[in-house]
Amino acid sequence: WAESGAAAAVGKTTTIADGGYPGTGLVMPHRRPKGGDLTEWQAEHNREHKRVRARVEHVFARMKTWKILRDCRLKGDGVHHAMLGIARLHNLFQAA
């Protein structure tokens, strides 16, 4: 997480992750304690976490099929510029 530069890129923004990033400050699903169950609020938090992550993962899967992003991956920081454009279009759509 830190070595990839992602931690520096997101700064203090709340960021969700799967369970593979303990101790990083990322929002992760709660783990069931040995021999016990999650509390109701933990179970609800995990359900919401799964919903959000599913949406994000579906977006990533769809973007991988777009030719423009496949082509950008081969050229330096092309993906970065493509993602900025996609984010701007998304924000324009949300504002309308």
C-alpha positions in Angstrom: 0.0 0.0 0.0 2.6 2.5 1.0 5.4 1.3 -1.3 3.0 1.5 -4.3 2.5 5.2 -3.8 -1.3 4.7 -3.3 -1.2 5.9 0.3 0.4 9.2 -0.7 -2.0 9.6 -3.6 -5.2 9.3 -1.6 -3.8 11.4 1.4 -6.4 11.6 4.2 -9.3 10.5 2.0 -11.4 7.6 3.5 -10.5 4.6 1.4 -12.0 1.1 1.5 -10.1 -2.1 0.9 -10.5 -5.9 1.3 -9.1 -7.7 4.3 -5.6 -7.8 3.1 -4.5 -4.4 4.4 -4.5 -4.6 8.2 -2.9 -1.8 10.1 -3.0 0.6 7.2 -5.9 2.8 8.3 -8.0 1.6 5.4 -11.7 0.8 6.0 -11.9 -3.0 5.9 -14.6 -5.6 6.6 -14.8 -6.8 10.2 -13.5 -10.3 10.9 -15.6 -12.8 12.9 -13.8 -13.5 16.2 -12.8 -17.1 16.8 -15.8 -19.0 18.2 -18.1 -16.0 17.9 -20.2 -13.9 15.7 -20.2 -10.4 14.4 -22.4 -7.8 16.2 -25.4 -6.6 14.2 -23.7 -3.2 13.4 -20.5 -5.0 12.2 -22.6 -7.3 10.0 -24.4 -4.3 8.5 -21.1 -2.5 8.0 -19.8 -5.6 6.1 -22.9 -5.7 3.9 -22.5 -2.0 3.0 -18.8 -2.5 2.4 -19.5 -5.4 0.0 -22.1 -3.3 -1.9 -19.6 -0.5 -2.5 -16.7 -2.7 -3.4 -18.9 -4.7 -5.8 -19.8 -1.4 -7.6 -16.1 -0.4 -7.8 -15.0 -3.8 -9.0 -17.6 -3.9 -11.7 -16.5 -0.4 -12.9 -12.9 -1.7 -13.1 -14.0 -4.8 -15.0 -15.9 -2.7 -17.5 -13.0 -0.2 -18.0 -10.7 -3.0 -18.8 -12.8 -3.8 -21.8 -12.5 -0.2 -23.2 -10.0 0.0 -26.0 -8.9 3.5 -25.0 -7.7 2.2 -21.6 -6.1 -0.8 -23.1 -4.1 1.5 -25.4 -3.3 3.9 -22.6 -1.7 1.2 -20.5 1.1 0.9 -23.0 2.0 4.6 -23.0 3.5 6.1 -19.7 0.9 7.9 -17.7 -1.9 7.6 -20.2 -4.2 5.7 -17.8 -3.8 8.6 -15.3 -5.0 11.1 -17.9 -7.8 8.8 -19.1 -9.0 8.4 -15.5 -9.0 12.1 -14.9 -11.2 12.5 -18.0 -13.6 9.8 -16.8 -13.8 11.4 -13.4 -14.5 14.8 -14.9 -17.3 13.4 -17.1 -18.7 11.6 -14.1 -18.7 14.8 -12.1 -20.4 16.7 -14.9 -23.1 14.0 -15.2 -23.7 14.1 -11.4 -24.0 17.9 -11.4 -26.5 17.9 -14.3 
